[in-house]
Amino acid sequence: MSFIRALHQQLISQERSAVEIATATLQRIEALEPQLKSFLCVTAEQALATAKQVDAKIAAGEAIALLEGIPVAVKASTPRCAPRNRQHILT
C-alpha cells in the first residue's frame, strides 16, 4: 500500500501525471506480455482517457481518491471485458 500512497502523493503534488503513470504501465505491459501471457485484454484508450480526466481534476484543484489515476489490472473472472482474444486488461 505504501507504493500506492507514494504514487498518489506524486499525483497530487503534480510531480508525475496520471497520463505519465498510465503510459509507463502500458509500455511495461507491452514489453513483458509476450513472455508473461497474463492479460486477456487491455483497455489502453480507456486508461489514458481516465488518466487525462484525473490530471484535469488535479489541475483544477479538486481532490482525488487514493486509487484515482493509479493503473490497476482486473482479474479475468471479474466481468469487465469479453475475453475475445489474448489482449490485456488495464483500466
C-alpha positions in Angstrom: 0.0 0.0 0.0 2.9 2.3 0.6 3.7 2.2 -3.2 0.2 3.3 -4.0 0.4 6.1 -1.4 3.7 7.3 -2.9 2.2 7.4 -6.4 -0.9 9.2 -5.0 1.4 11.8 -3.4 3.3 12.2 -6.7 0.0 12.8 -8.4 -1.4 15.4 -6.0 1.9 17.2 -5.9 2.0 17.1 -9.7 5.4 15.5 -9.6 4.0 13.0 -12.0 0.9 13.0 -14.1 -1.7 10.2 -14.3 -1.1 10.1 -18.1 2.6 9.6 -17.5 2.0 6.7 -15.0 -0.6 5.1 -17.3 1.7 5.4 -20.3 4.6 3.8 -18.4 2.4 1.0 -17.2 1.1 0.3 -20.7 4.7 0.3 -22.1 5.7 -2.2 -19.4 2.8 -4.5 -20.3 3.6 -4.3 -23.9 7.2 -5.2 -23.2 6.6 -8.1 -20.9 3.3 -9.6 -22.1 4.8 -11.8 -24.8 6.7 -13.7 -22.1 4.1 -13.5 -19.3 0.8 -14.0 -21.3 -1.1 -12.8 -18.2 -3.7 -10.4 -19.6 -6.9 -11.1 -21.6 -7.5 -7.6 -22.8 -6.1 -4.1 -22.3 -8.3 -1.1 -22.4 -5.4 1.3 -23.1 -7.5 4.0 -24.7 -9.9 4.0 -21.7 -6.9 4.0 -19.3 -5.4 7.1 -21.0 -8.7 8.9 -21.2 -9.4 8.3 -17.5 -5.8 9.4 -16.7 -6.5 12.7 -18.6 -9.6 13.2 -16.5 -7.7 12.7 -13.3 -5.0 15.1 -14.4 -7.7 17.7 -15.2 -9.2 17.3 -11.7 -5.8 17.8 -10.1 -5.1 20.8 -12.2 -8.4 22.3 -11.2 -7.5 21.8 -7.5 -10.0 19.1 -6.9 -9.3 16.3 -4.5 -8.8 12.8 -5.9 -9.4 9.4 -4.2 -6.4 7.3 -3.3 -6.7 5.0 -6.3 -7.7 7.6 -8.8 -5.0 7.8 -11.5 -3.4 4.6 -10.4 -3.5 1.8 -13.1 -4.9 -1.5 -11.9 -5.2 -4.9 -13.5 -8.6 -6.6 -13.1 -8.8 -10.4 -12.6 -10.4 -12.0 -15.6 -13.1 -13.6 -13.6 -14.4 -10.1 -12.8 -17.0 -9.1 -15.5 -15.1 -6.2 -17.2 -14.5 -7.2 -20.9 -15.2 -10.2 -23.0 -12.2 -12.4 -23.4 -12.4 -12.4 -27.2 -8.6 -12.6 -27.7 -5.3 -12.7 -25.8 -5.1 -9.0 -25.2 -4.8 -7.2 -21.8 -6.9 -5.6 -19.2 -5.9 -2.3 -17.8 -8.1 0.4 -16.5 
